[in-house]
């Protein structure tokens, strides 16, 4: 069991670190950090805009991190905050034209990277991989929820 745990953790950690390095390489030219990729990607997927709370919930990033990332995106001219100033929590972040171009460029680069690393897998193997990952995520979520309930009792 311990060998299976080590193999799983090492693989997931290695994949995560590699993805983070790719994000950092892509963001360097914009003077941004790897976490900005998630914000740009979410905003290009939601052209109607997202509130900071929605970005936090969808991305599962820390609220303070989202606040820092969005402030820098605004400072660099990639995103703007729209809406009634008196209702700050309802204001929506939207990409500027420059932000949209950057997000599209980054998405294309990420698509290429994902394609390059996944080309050795057959469509069937890829489907099995993603299905297995979905099942692992669901099982972990269920395990955490069940154990949090036990601890709360």
The 8 nearest C-alpha neighbors of each residue, nearest first, counted from 0:
[[1, 3, 2, 4, 5, 6, 7, 8],
 [0, 2, 4, 3, 5, 6, 7, 8],
 [1, 3, 5, 4, 0, 6, 7, 8],
 [4, 2, 6, 0, 1, 5, 7, 8],
 [3, 5, 1, 7, 2, 6, 8, 0],
 [6, 4, 2, 8, 7, 3, 9, 1],
 [5, 7, 3, 9, 4, 8, 10, 2],
 [6, 8, 4, 10, 5, 9, 3, 11],
 [9, 7, 5, 11, 10, 6, 12, 4],
 [8, 10, 12, 6, 7, 11, 5, 13],
 [11, 9, 13, 7, 8, 12, 6, 14],
 [10, 12, 14, 8, 13, 9, 15, 7],
 [13, 11, 15, 9, 14, 10, 8, 16],
 [12, 14, 10, 16, 15, 11, 9, 17],
 [13, 15, 17, 11, 12, 16, 10, 18],
 [16, 14, 12, 18, 13, 17, 11, 19],
 [17, 15, 19, 13, 18, 14, 12, 20],
 [18, 16, 20, 14, 19, 15, 13, 21],
 [19, 17, 21, 15, 20, 16, 14, 22],
 [18, 20, 16, 22, 17, 21, 15, 23],
 [19, 21, 23, 17, 22, 18, 24, 16],
 [22, 20, 18, 24, 23, 19, 17, 25],
 [23, 21, 33, 19, 25, 20, 24, 26],
 [22, 24, 33, 20, 26, 25, 21, 32],
 [25, 23, 21, 22, 27, 26, 20, 28],
 [24, 26, 22, 23, 27, 21, 28, 105],
 [27, 25, 31, 23, 29, 28, 24, 32],
 [26, 28, 30, 29, 24, 25, 31, 23],
 [29, 27, 26, 30, 25, 31, 24, 23],
 [30, 28, 26, 27, 31, 25, 101, 75],
 [29, 31, 27, 28, 26, 32, 75, 71],
 [32, 30, 26, 29, 27, 35, 33, 28],
 [33, 31, 34, 35, 26, 23, 27, 30],
 [32, 34, 23, 22, 35, 36, 26, 19],
 [35, 33, 36, 32, 37, 68, 38, 22],
 [34, 36, 38, 33, 37, 32, 68, 39],
 [37, 35, 39, 34, 38, 33, 40, 22],
 [38, 36, 40, 35, 39, 34, 41, 58],
 [37, 39, 35, 41, 40, 36, 42, 54],
 [40, 38, 42, 36, 102, 41, 37, 35],
 [39, 41, 37, 43, 38, 42, 36, 102],
 [42, 40, 44, 38, 39, 43, 37, 45],
 [41, 43, 45, 39, 44, 40, 46, 48],
 [42, 44, 40, 45, 41, 46, 39, 99],
 [43, 45, 41, 42, 46, 40, 39, 48],
 [46, 44, 42, 47, 43, 48, 41, 49],
 [47, 45, 48, 43, 42, 44, 93, 94],
 [48, 46, 45, 93, 49, 91, 42, 92],
 [49, 47, 93, 92, 46, 91, 45, 42],
 [50, 48, 91, 92, 53, 54, 51, 42],
 [49, 51, 91, 53, 52, 90, 92, 89],
 [50, 52, 54, 53, 55, 49, 65, 66],
 [51, 53, 55, 50, 54, 56, 62, 88],
 [54, 52, 56, 50, 55, 51, 49, 57],
 [53, 55, 51, 57, 52, 56, 58, 49],
 [56, 54, 52, 60, 53, 58, 59, 57],
 [55, 57, 53, 59, 54, 58, 52, 60],
 [56, 58, 54, 59, 55, 53, 60, 41],
 [57, 59, 60, 55, 56, 54, 37, 38],
 [60, 58, 56, 55, 57, 61, 54, 62],
 [61, 59, 58, 55, 62, 65, 64, 56],
 [60, 62, 64, 63, 65, 55, 59, 66],
 [63, 61, 65, 64, 55, 66, 60, 52],
 [62, 64, 66, 65, 61, 67, 60, 68],
 [65, 63, 67, 61, 66, 62, 68, 60],
 [66, 64, 68, 62, 67, 63, 69, 61],
 [65, 67, 63, 69, 64, 68, 70, 62],
 [68, 66, 64, 70, 65, 69, 63, 71],
 [69, 67, 65, 71, 70, 66, 35, 64],
 [68, 70, 72, 66, 71, 67, 65, 73],
 [71, 69, 73, 67, 72, 68, 66, 74],
 [70, 72, 74, 73, 68, 69, 75, 67],
 [73, 71, 69, 77, 75, 78, 74, 70],
 [72, 74, 78, 76, 70, 71, 75, 79],
 [73, 75, 71, 76, 72, 70, 77, 78],
 [76, 74, 72, 73, 77, 71, 78, 29],
 [75, 77, 73, 74, 78, 72, 95, 98],
 [98, 78, 76, 72, 95, 97, 73, 75],
 [79, 77, 94, 73, 95, 72, 93, 76],
 [80, 78, 93, 92, 73, 94, 81, 95],
 [79, 81, 92, 91, 90, 93, 82, 78],
 [82, 80, 91, 90, 92, 79, 83, 93],
 [81, 83, 90, 84, 91, 80, 89, 86],
 [82, 84, 85, 86, 90, 87, 81, 89],
 [85, 83, 86, 87, 82, 90, 81, 89],
 [84, 86, 83, 87, 82, 88, 89, 90],
 [87, 85, 84, 83, 89, 88, 90, 82],
 [86, 88, 90, 89, 84, 85, 83, 82],
 [87, 89, 86, 90, 50, 51, 52, 91],
 [90, 88, 87, 86, 50, 91, 82, 83],
 [89, 91, 82, 87, 81, 88, 50, 80],
 [92, 90, 50, 49, 81, 48, 80, 89],
 [91, 93, 80, 48, 49, 79, 50, 81],
 [94, 92, 48, 79, 78, 42, 91, 80],
 [93, 95, 78, 98, 99, 77, 79, 42],
 [94, 96, 98, 78, 77, 97, 99, 93],
 [95, 97, 99, 98, 100, 94, 77, 101],
 [98, 96, 100, 95, 99, 77, 101, 76],
 [77, 99, 97, 95, 94, 101, 96, 100],
 [98, 100, 102, 96, 101, 97, 94, 103],
 [101, 99, 103, 97, 98, 102, 104, 96],
 [100, 102, 98, 104, 99, 103, 105, 97],
 [103, 101, 99, 105, 104, 39, 100, 98],
 [102, 104, 106, 100, 105, 101, 99, 107],
 [105, 103, 101, 107, 102, 106, 100, 108],
 [104, 106, 108, 102, 107, 103, 109, 101],
 [105, 107, 103, 109, 108, 104, 102, 110],
 [108, 106, 110, 104, 105, 109, 103, 111],
 [109, 107, 105, 111, 110, 106, 112, 104],
 [108, 110, 112, 106, 111, 107, 113, 105],
 [111, 109, 107, 113, 108, 112, 114, 106],
 [112, 110, 114, 108, 109, 113, 115, 107],
 [111, 113, 109, 115, 114, 110, 108, 116],
 [114, 112, 110, 116, 115, 111, 117, 109],
 [115, 113, 111, 117, 112, 116, 118, 110],
 [114, 116, 112, 118, 113, 117, 111, 119],
 [115, 117, 113, 114, 118, 112, 119, 111],
 [116, 118, 114, 119, 115, 120, 113, 125],
 [119, 117, 120, 115, 114, 116, 121, 113],
 [118, 120, 117, 121, 116, 115, 114, 125],
 [121, 119, 118, 117, 124, 125, 122, 123],
 [120, 122, 124, 123, 125, 119, 118, 117],
 [121, 123, 125, 124, 126, 120, 127, 118],
 [122, 124, 126, 121, 125, 127, 120, 128],
 [125, 123, 127, 121, 126, 122, 120, 128],
 [124, 126, 128, 122, 123, 127, 120, 121],
 [125, 127, 123, 129, 128, 124, 130, 122],
 [128, 126, 124, 130, 125, 129, 131, 123],
 [127, 129, 125, 131, 126, 130, 124, 132],
 [130, 128, 132, 126, 131, 127, 133, 125],
 [129, 131, 127, 133, 132, 128, 126, 134],
 [132, 130, 134, 128, 129, 133, 127, 135],
 [131, 133, 129, 135, 134, 130, 136, 128],
 [134, 132, 130, 136, 131, 135, 129, 137],
 [133, 135, 131, 137, 132, 136, 138, 130],
 [134, 136, 132, 138, 137, 133, 139, 131],
 [137, 135, 139, 133, 134, 138, 140, 132],
 [136, 138, 134, 140, 135, 139, 141, 133],
 [139, 137, 135, 141, 140, 136, 142, 134],
 [138, 140, 142, 136, 141, 137, 135, 143],
 [141, 139, 137, 143, 138, 142, 136, 144],
 [140, 142, 138, 144, 139, 143, 145, 137],
 [143, 141, 139, 145, 140, 144, 138, 146],
 [142, 144, 140, 146, 141, 145, 147, 139],
 [145, 143, 147, 141, 146, 142, 140, 148],
 [146, 144, 142, 148, 143, 147, 141, 149],
 [145, 147, 149, 143, 148, 144, 142, 150],
 [146, 148, 150, 144, 149, 145, 143, 151],
 [147, 149, 151, 145, 146, 150, 144, 152],
 [150, 148, 146, 152, 151, 147, 145, 144],
 [151, 149, 147, 148, 152, 146, 145, 144],
 [150, 152, 148, 149, 147, 146, 145, 144],
 [151, 149, 150, 148, 147, 146, 145, 144]]
